[in-house]
Amino acid sequence: MATAGNLEEINVSFVDNELMIIAFPADGNNTYFSSTLAHFKGGNGQSQTFSLNPDKAKILPPGNYKLLVVGINWGGPAGYTGYVTIGGEKKVFPAASSNDLGVVLNELYDFSIS
């Protein structure tokens, strides 16, 4: 497996209604390990501000990982504003504006921790 870039930043500025950001080993060999890096609940147009550098914070051991970003809508229009920076590349969360209930955003990113 090729080494992905370091996860340099997770940035979230708006959540309607729920957003979970979970890291797990990319090789799939350790199926009992995952780490919730962020979990937000919000709505009604209220903004939130969150920024984290997991590499500098040393919250994960060195290795290759997958980052799962899941947006959940409880009702009404859903929306999420945020991005991750991996290896110097800013990856903006895709638009998830929807009135559907349940999972409305499901993104997976490769990254590493040095």
N, C-alpha and C positions, 0 to 999 in steps of 0.2 A: 504494500500500500504506500502510495506517495504521501509525503508529509505535507499536511495542510499548514497554512500560515497561523501564526499565533492569534488567539482571540484577544484583541486589544481593548475593545469597548463594547458594552451593551448599553444602549441608550433608548429610553422609553419616555415619551412626553404626553401620550394620550391613550387611555384604555376605556372601551365601552363594549363589553361589560367585564370580561375576565381574560387575563393573559398569563400563561405559564411558560417559563423558559427553563428547560431541563437539559442537562448534559449527561452523556453516557459514553462509555468506551466505544471507539469506532470499530475495533476488531470483533466485537460481538462475543468475545470469550468470557467476559465477566458479566453475565446477565443479571446478577444480583446487585450491581452497582449503578446507581444513577444519583444525580445531585440536582435538586431544584435550586437554580440560581436566582430566580425571581418569580413571584406570584402576586399578581395585582387583581384587585376587584374595584370596579368603578362604574361610572355612568352619569347620566343626566348632564352631559357636556362638561363635566369637571376635568380639568387637566391634571396630570401627574408629572413629576419630574424625577427620573431615576437614571443614574449613570454608574457603571461598574466596570473595572478592569480586572477580570478574573486572573489574568497572568500575574499582575503585580500584587493582587490580594492574596495569592497563594492558597486559594480555596480548593484547588484541584491538584492532584499529583501530576508530574510531567507525563505526557503521553498524547496520543491522538484520540480525538473525541468527535462525536456528533452533537450538534446543538439543535434541539427541537423547540420550536416556537409555536404554541397552540393558542388560538383565540377562540373564546366561547361566547356565544350570544344568548342571553336569557330572554330577550324580547326587544322589540323596537329596532331601530337601526344600530348596527354594530360598526365600530371603527377602531383602528389602532394606528398610532404613529410612533415609529421607532426605527432603529437600525442596529446592526452589528458591524464592527470593523474587524476584519480578519486579514492579516498580512498586509495591512495598509489599505485594503479595499473596503469601502463603505457599502454595505448591502442593506438597502432600505426594505422594510417589511412591505409586502405587496398590499394593495388596497383590499380591504375586507368588508366594505360597507355592504351590509345585507340585513334584511329583516328575518332571514331564516333563523331557526332555533338550533342550538347545539354548536358543533365545531364549524367555524366559518373561516379560520385561518390555520394552516398547517404547513410550516416551512422547516426544512432540514438543512443544516449547514455543517460542513467539515471544518474542524479547527484543531490546533494543537496547543499544548501548554509546555513551555520549555523549562 
